[in-house]
Amino acid sequence: MKLLITVLLMSVWVTAAAVAAPLGPDDARHLLNRAGLGASIAEVDTYSRLTRAQATERLLVVRGGVAPEPGWVEEPHVSPGRLRTLDAEARARLQAERAERGFELREWWLRQMLVTPDPLRERMTLFWHNHFVSGMQKVQSPQMMYRQNVLLREHALGNFRELLHAVARDPAMVRYLDSALNRKGQPNENFARELMELFTLGEGNYTEQDVKEVARAFTGWSIDAPTGEFVFRAAQHDDGPKTVLGRQGNFGGDDVLDILLDRPETATFIAEKLWREFVSPKPAPAEVARIAAALRGSGYDIRAALRVLFNSDAFYAPAHRGVLVKSPVDLVVGTLRQFEFVVPDELPFVLAMGQFGQVLFAPPNVKGWPGGELWINATTLLRRKQLLDTLFQERMAAGPVRMGMVAAATPAATRQARARQAMAQVRFDGEIWLSRTNGVPLERVVLAVAPVHTAGSGSGGMNYLRELVLDPAYQLK
């Protein structure tokens, strides 16, 4: 018994010491690569001097600053009804314009990721984009998708309750999940089902009858066709009694949202997704329970949940290093930020991410990008390595990147030409970057885990750096 008590006390002492000590460069890099969008040498140096708690609080601060948005975001909305009145030529022009604006929107968000002073906020904006899924394919409005992105960023580190209520009214979501077709006597169940399965409770925690009753509660939630803004149509709302998850009343949509938030399954569902995003593919029940308790106990403060997660031993555990596959955003944005590439035009990298399987503002379906190991297959791995090979060619150590492979991803000749020209202007001064590593082994600076292959001579030069980024371990974080 004395031995057991001694071991437990030593364990507590070691944990407390680790929490109180500065992170050091390896833990700082791990935190920044998981919680942010690529860790620069300067950022690692700053965070390495902070404790876990100090580093977490620094990440949770919103400093603000958003890249200038496209000039068309405030242009009048074109409703589907208005589109149907156009002749074939005018309709084709509008559809081509929407497609072009879709590219501009992706370039804008990629630019924001590259320059943001709030990488955690931007990562959480992407996290919520893949949680509250909407896509250009069905929404057919760049303006609506832009406004939804702004909404997600505004609430990214705020309160999940407020975010859920706001998203339920978001015009892009209303259109994407057919809420505008949900009327008294003819309920449409699309939003109700996804609300419970994908946004709050998770599969298996509700019944088909709950879906029907929740759909009735949201009847009348619609869009004003001329403006594209949310509107509640009282005449189309079913104000009769409903039974939702065992509770009875003349519920409206807001009432249902609060009922769902009252269920402990909702906090657990969100906590599990945060774990998969930041720690490992397999949630640890005890750790998830701690995160969920913080979420519920704080009234759904997202920062409270992240504070518990980023301060945990589990987050920093060696077993959880290098177990997450980099998404296309991680690979592209993380590489450009970590190595401080100069990127005058984001289009080539938007096209590259599309080749890798992640088209921003266009998730594949209502469940979003499944991620994980599914990011990697024979085709995407080859394309990933082609991009990295080009970016880190030895001749690029002090000159521009030239790459035709990415530009060929689009059939539009003008876009091809622009992408090629843009890639010719991308710059990486490898020798200066290498000089800032201060003799730290490059494997530790570049990789989350040891390289799979024996990497060169270990000289620390550009050839060795190129070998490391082409190693399979670079695909992990």
Sequence and secondary structure as in RCSB ss.txt:
>XXXX:A:sequence
MKLLITVLLMSVWVTAAAVAAPLGPDDARHLLNRAGLGASIAEVDTYSRLTRAQATERLLVVRGGVAPEPGWVEE
PHVSPGRLRTLDAEARARLQAERAERGFELREWWLRQMLVTPDPLRERMTLFWHNHFVSGMQKVQSPQMMYRQNV
LLREHALGNFRELLHAVARDPAMVRYLDSALNRKGQPNENFARELMELFTLGEGNYTEQDVKEVARAFTGWSIDA
PTGEFVFRAAQHDDGPKTVLGRQGNFGGDDVLDILLDRPETATFIAEKLWREFVSPKPAPAEVARIAAALRGSGY
DIRAALRVLFNSDAFYAPAHRGVLVKSPVDLVVGTLRQFEFVVPDELPFVLAMGQFGQVLFAPPNVKGWPGGELW
INATTLLRRKQLLDTLFQERMAAGPVRMGMVAAATPAATRQARARQAMAQVRFDGEIWLSRTNGVPLERVVLAVA
PVHTAGSGSGGMNYLRELVLDPAYQLK
>XXXX:A:secstr
 HHHHHHHHHHHHHHHHHHHS  HHHHHHHHHHHHSS   HHHHHHHHTS HHHHHHHHH          TTTTS
    HHHHHTS HHHHHHHHHHHHHHHHHHHHHHHHHHHH S HHHHHHHHHHHTTS   HHHH  HHHHHHHHH
HHHHHTTSBHHHHHHHHHH HHHHHHTTGGG BTTB   HHHHHIIIIISS TTSS HHHHHHHHHHTTTEEEET
TTTEEEE GGG   S EEETTEEE   HHHHHHHHHHSHHHHHHHHHHHHHHHT SS  HHHHHHHHHHHHHTTS
BHHHHHHHHHTSHHHH GGGTT SB  HHHHHHHHHHHTT B S  HHHHHHHHHHT  TT  SSTT    GGGG
  HHHHHHHHHHHHHHT GGGTTSB   STTGGG S HHHHHHHHHHHTT B  HHHHHHTTTT  HHHHH SS 
 SS  S    SHHHHHHHHHSGGGGB 
